[in-house]
């Protein structure tokens, strides 16, 4: 996440931005993934002191690293893995003397570890385990909570962005303080309101992280000392519906993307109210996480088909529609050379980090929505609970998993 002053696209440009929306309209996910990954591979420093980086984004290698791993997982192209591996080793080398990892670097290591030959034993997992353990050393912070206190100095929605990915890493290595990270994420989210720099992005990234690590329950969203009025009476299970309420509906400019504020205005910025790239990326990732949870509730390999709630079937279908709309909006934000801008209209700043984040969300969604995945490869059929099916042992696969 790169922007420090956001929402700089002026409203006077809105007509031109709407026209520009069609630039990437002809792309499909597979083409977009290769376009983005090829550009990142070709733009990476392969030799010299900056080996593994993307100049000038030298402080933001995490999103590109994770994005290239996702591209490798989707395409099998070994060049993408080589690029991610190179970047990962730079992060490892740089973080060692500094004793710290950023949240997006943690998530990059999670992706590298998951896709290693042995996900349970590799350099990336070892680095994560050592880093989480290091916070509890007497000569360091002495506790995870002590480390988390540093986020008090950071803008709150930015803090949510990093804490969310730290939490994902803590769950990945099953650190004993993973619950501490979860509590911190919920607390910091409770501070976010329309005075924050990135309110909807914070909501999206928090929903994604919380839903992918545990089911969303009735835990209230509140802080120890303060909670924004927006969160009064809200619990974790409310997050997906709240996030969906901020997705731009059909017929509006930048449909499928997200408003950047809870009140759906531009605040005092006089800028465009919706369509910012990172809001769309993390908003769609949040919907994706909600959609996966909804599919679990109708997966006949997990739930008795006769016990499936018809409302759960409708909910799963609705989430699929929302995720698809998010994907279509995102595809419009990639130009013909694979450049990703601050705004989906191809306006504003450009950074390689935007491309890395875009790869992450498109690859996740592609695996989720891919209509060509066969049933025996792990797809989930939507089951009508009112129709009783006759068992057919030849068609059953006890080893299939939810996508």
C-alpha positions in Angstrom: 0.0 0.0 0.0 1.8 3.1 -1.3 -0.4 6.1 -1.2 0.0 8.6 1.7 -2.4 11.2 0.3 -5.2 9.4 -1.4 -8.2 10.4 -3.5 -6.4 12.9 -5.7 -8.3 12.1 -8.9 -10.4 15.3 -9.5 -14.1 15.1 -10.1 -13.6 17.3 -13.2 -12.0 14.3 -14.9 -14.9 12.0 -14.2 -16.3 12.0 -17.8 -12.8 11.2 -19.2 -12.4 8.5 -16.6 -15.6 6.8 -17.5 -14.6 6.7 -21.1 -11.3 5.3 -20.2 -12.9 2.4 -18.3 -13.2 0.4 -21.5 -9.5 0.1 -22.1 -9.1 -3.2 -20.3 -12.6 -4.5 -21.0 -11.5 -7.1 -23.5 -9.0 -8.8 -21.1 -9.9 -12.1 -19.4 -8.3 -13.2 -16.2 -5.8 -15.7 -17.7 -4.5 -13.0 -20.2 -4.4 -10.4 -17.5 -2.4 -12.6 -15.1 0.2 -13.4 -17.8 0.4 -9.7 -18.9 1.0 -8.5 -15.4 3.4 -11.2 -14.5 5.5 -10.9 -17.7 5.9 -7.2 -17.1 7.0 -7.7 -13.5 9.4 -10.4 -14.5 10.9 -8.2 -17.2 11.1 -5.2 -14.9 12.8 -6.9 -12.0 16.5 -6.2 -11.2 18.2 -9.6 -11.9 21.8 -8.5 -11.0 23.6 -5.9 -8.9 23.0 -4.5 -5.5 19.2 -4.2 -6.1 18.9 -7.8 -7.3 15.4 -9.0 -6.8 13.8 -5.6 -6.5 11.6 -3.4 -8.8 12.9 0.1 -9.0 12.0 2.6 -7.8 9.6 0.7 -5.5 12.6 -0.6 -3.4 10.7 -0.5 -0.1 7.7 -2.5 -1.4 8.9 -5.9 -2.6 6.3 -7.8 -0.6 3.2 -7.3 -2.9 5.2 -8.1 -6.1 6.8 -11.2 -4.5 3.4 -12.6 -3.4 1.9 -11.6 -6.8 4.5 -13.5 -8.7 4.0 -16.6 -6.5 0.3 -16.4 -7.3 1.0 -16.1 -11.0 3.3 -19.2 -10.8 0.6 -21.1 -9.0 -2.0 -20.2 -11.7 0.2 -20.7 -14.8 3.0 -23.0 -13.8 5.5 -20.7 -15.5 8.9 -21.3 -13.8 10.1 -17.8 -14.6 7.5 -16.4 -12.3 8.6 -18.6 -9.4 12.3 -17.6 -10.1 11.3 -13.9 -9.9 9.4 -14.5 -6.6 12.3 -16.5 -5.2 14.8 -13.8 -6.1 12.7 -11.1 -4.4 12.0 -13.3 -1.4 15.7 -13.8 -0.8 16.3 -10.0 -1.0 13.6 -9.5 1.6 15.2 -12.2 3.8 18.6 -10.6 3.4 17.4 -7.1 4.1 15.2 -8.0 7.1 17.9 -10.0 8.9 20.0 -7.1 10.2 16.9 -5.0 10.8 15.0 -7.6 12.7 11.6 -6.8 11.2 9.2 -7.8 8.5 6.4 -5.7 7.0 2.9 -7.2 6.9 3.0 -7.6 3.1 6.5 -9.2 3.3 5.1 -11.7 5.8 2.3 -12.5 3.4 4.9 -13.0 0.6 6.7 -15.5 2.8 3.4 -17.3 3.4 2.9 -17.6 -0.4 6.5 -18.7 -1.0 6.3 -21.4 1.8 2.9 -22.7 0.6 4.2 -23.3 -2.9 7.6 -24.7 -1.9 8.5 -28.4 -2.5 7.9 -29.0 1.2 5.5 -26.4 2.7 6.1 -27.7 6.2 9.9 -27.3 6.0 11.5 -24.5 4.0 13.5 -21.3 4.5 10.4 -19.1 4.3 8.4 -20.9 7.0 11.5 -21.0 9.2 12.0 -17.3 8.8 8.3 -16.6 9.8 8.5 -18.9 12.8 11.8 -17.2 13.9 10.3 -13.7 13.4 7.2 -14.3 15.4 9.2 -16.0 18.2 11.7 -13.1 18.2 9.1 -10.6 19.6 9.0 -12.6 22.8 12.8 -12.4 23.4 13.8 -10.6 26.5 16.3 -8.5 24.5 13.7 -7.5 22.0 10.0 -6.5 22.7 9.4 -9.2 25.3 5.9 -9.7 24.0 3.8 -9.7 20.8 1.6 -7.0 22.3 4.8 -4.9 22.9 5.6 -5.1 19.2 2.0 -4.3 18.2 2.2 -1.0 20.1 4.4 0.4 17.4 1.3 0.5 15.2 -0.2 3.2 17.4 2.1 5.6 15.6 0.7 4.7 12.2 -2.4 6.0 10.5 -5.1 3.6 11.6 -6.4 2.2 8.3 -2.7 1.7 7.2 -2.1 -0.1 10.4 -5.1 -2.4 9.6 -3.5 -3.2 6.2 -0.3 -4.4 7.8 -1.7 -6.1 10.9 -4.1 -8.1 8.8 -1.3 -9.7 6.9 0.8 -10.2 10.0 -2.2 -12.1 11.4 -2.4 -14.3 8.3 1.3 -15.2 8.8 0.8 -15.9 12.5 -2.0 -18.3 11.7 0.0 -19.9 8.9 2.8 -21.0 11.3 0.3 -21.5 14.2 2.2 -19.1 16.4 1.1 -19.1 20.0 0.1 -15.5 19.8 -2.0 -15.7 16.7 -5.0 -14.8 18.8 -3.2 -11.6 20.0 -2.9 -10.6 16.3 -6.5 -11.3 15.7 -7.6 -9.2 18.7 -5.3 -6.4 17.5 -6.8 -6.4 14.0 -10.4 -6.2 15.4 -9.4 -3.4 17.7 -7.7 -1.3 15.0 -10.6 -1.9 12.6 -12.9 -0.5 15.3 -11.0 2.8 15.1 -11.5 3.2 11.3 -14.1 5.7 10.1 -14.5 8.2 7.3 -11.7 10.4 8.8 -9.3 7.6 8.1 -7.2 7.6 4.9 -8.4 4.2 3.5 -11.7 3.2 5.3 -13.1 0.8 2.7 -9.7 -0.7 1.9 -9.2 -1.3 5.6 -12.6 -3.0 5.8 -11.8 -5.2 2.8 -8.4 -6.3 3.9 -9.7 -7.0 7.5 -12.6 -9.0 6.2 -10.3 -11.1 3.9 -7.8 -11.8 6.7 -10.4 -12.6 9.4 -12.6 -14.8 7.2 -9.7 -16.8 5.7 -8.3 -17.7 9.1 -11.4 -18.5 11.1 -15.2 -18.4 10.6 -16.7 -15.0 11.3 -18.7 -15.2 14.6 -20.5 -12.9 17.0 -17.3 -11.3 18.3 -18.0 -7.5 18.6 -15.9 -5.1 16.8 -14.7 -2.7 19.5 -11.5 -1.3 21.0 -10.1 -1.1 24.5 -10.3 2.7 24.7 -12.4 3.9 21.8 -14.5 2.6 18.9 -15.9 4.7 16.0 -19.7 5.1 16.1 -19.8 3.2 12.8 -19.1 0.0 14.6 -21.8 0.2 17.3 -23.4 -3.2 17.6 -21.4 -4.7 14.7 -20.0 -8.2 15.0 -17.6 -10.1 12.8 -20.3 -12.0 11.0 -21.7 -8.7 9.8 -18.5 -7.7 7.9 -19.2 -9.4 4.5 -22.7 -7.8 4.2 -21.3 -4.4 5.3 -18.5 -4.7 2.7 -20.9 -5.7 0.0 -23.0 -2.6 0.7 -20.1 -0.5 -0.3 -19.6 -2.2 -3.8 -20.7 0.1 -6.6 -23.9 -1.2 -8.2 -24.6 -1.7 -11.8 -25.4 1.4 -13.7 -23.1 3.6 -11.7 -19.6 4.8 -12.7 -17.0 2.1 -12.0 -19.6 -0.6 -11.2 -18.2 -3.6 -9.3 -15.5 -1.5 -7.7 -15.9 0.1 -4.3 -16.6 3.5 -2.8 -13.7 4.7 -0.9 -15.6 6.1 2.1 -18.4 4.7 4.2 -20.7 7.6 3.3 -20.1 7.1 -0.4 -19.0 10.7 -0.9 -15.6 12.2 -1.7 -15.4 13.9 1.7 -13.5 17.2 1.5 -11.2 16.0 -1.3 -13.4 17.0 -4.3 -12.3 13.8 -5.9 -13.9 10.8 -7.4 -16.0 8.8 -5.0 -15.2 5.3 -6.2 -13.0 3.1 -8.4 -9.6 3.4 -6.6 -7.5 0.3 -7.4 -6.5 -0.8 -3.9 -10.0 -0.4 -2.6 -11.2 -2.6 -5.4 -8.5 -5.2 -4.9 -9.0 -5.6 -1.1 -12.7 -5.1 -1.3 -12.9 -7.9 -3.8 -10.6 -10.1 -1.7 -12.9 -9.6 1.2 -15.9 -10.7 -0.9 -13.9 -13.6 -2.1 -13.3 -14.7 1.5 -17.0 -14.4 2.3 -17.8 -16.4 -0.8 -15.5 -19.2 0.2 -17.1 -19.4 3.6 -20.6 -19.5 1.9 -19.5 -22.4 -0.4 -18.4 -24.3 2.7 -22.0 -24.1 4.0 -23.3 -25.8 0.8 -20.4 -28.2 0.1 -21.9 -31.7 0.0 -18.5 -33.1 1.0 -18.7 -31.1 4.2 -22.4 -30.7 4.9 -25.1 -33.3 4.7 -26.9 -32.5 1.4 -30.3 -33.0 3.1 -29.4 -30.5 5.8 -28.3 -27.6 3.5 -30.3 -24.4 4.1 -31.9 -23.1 0.8 -31.0 -19.6 2.0 -27.3 -20.7 2.1 -27.6 -21.7 -1.6 -29.0 -18.3 -2.4 -26.3 -16.6 -0.4 -23.5 -18.5 -2.2 -24.9 -17.5 -5.6 -25.1 -13.9 -4.5 -21.5 -13.9 -3.4 -20.4 -15.4 -6.7 -22.2 -12.5 -8.5 -20.5 -9.9 -6.3 -17.0 -11.5 -6.7 -17.5 -11.7 -10.5 -18.5 -8.0 -10.6 -15.3 -7.2 -8.7 -13.2 -9.1 -11.1 -14.7 -7.4 -14.1 -14.0 -4.0 -12.6 -10.4 -4.9 -11.8 -9.8 -6.1 -15.3 -10.6 -2.7 -16.6 -7.8 -1.2 -14.5 -5.0 -2.9 -16.5 -3.6 -1.2 -19.6 -2.3 -3.0 -22.7 1.3 -3.2 -21.3 0.3 -4.6 -17.9 0.6 -1.3 -16.0 -1.7 -0.7 -13.1 -2.6 2.7 -11.9 -3.9 4.3 -8.7 -7.4 4.4 -10.2 -9.1 1.8 -12.3 -9.7 4.4 -15.0 -6.0 4.2 -15.7 -5.4 7.6 -13.9 -3.2 8.6 -11.1 0.1 7.2 -10.0 1.6 3.9 -11.2 3.5 1.5 -9.0 4.7 -2.1 -9.5 3.1 -2.8 -6.1 -0.3 -2.2 -7.6 0.4 -4.9 -10.2 1.6 -7.3 -7.5 -1.6 -6.8 -5.5 -3.7 -7.1 -8.7 -2.1 -10.4 -9.4 -2.9 -11.7 -6.0 -6.6 -10.9 -6.2 -7.0 -12.1 -9.9 -5.3 -15.4 -9.2 -7.4 -16.1 -6.1 -10.6 -15.3 -8.0 -9.6 -17.3 -11.0 -9.2 -20.4 -8.9 -12.5 -19.7 -7.2 -14.6 -18.9 -10.3 -12.9 -21.0 -13.0 -15.8 -22.6 -14.9 -13.5 -25.2 -16.5 -12.4 -26.9 -13.2 -13.8 -30.4 -13.3 -15.7 -31.9 -10.3 -12.9 -34.4 -9.5 -10.4 -31.5 -9.4 -12.1 -30.0 -6.4 -15.0 -27.9 -7.6 -18.2 -27.5 -5.5 -21.6 -28.1 -6.9 -24.5 -26.0 -5.6 -26.9 -28.6 -4.3 -30.7 -28.0 -4.2 -31.7 -29.3 -0.7 -35.2 -29.9 -2.0 -34.1 -32.5 -4.5 -33.2 -35.9 -3.2 -30.4 -37.4 -5.2 -29.8 -41.1 -5.6 -26.4 -42.2 -4.4 -24.0 -43.2 -7.2 -20.7 -44.6 -5.9 -19.1 -44.2 -9.3 -19.7 -40.4 -9.2 -18.6 -39.8 -5.7 -15.1 -38.7 -4.8 -14.4 -38.7 -1.1 -11.2 -36.9 -1.5 -12.6 -33.8 -3.3 -12.1 -30.4 -1.6 -13.8 -27.1 -1.8 -12.2 -24.7 -4.2 
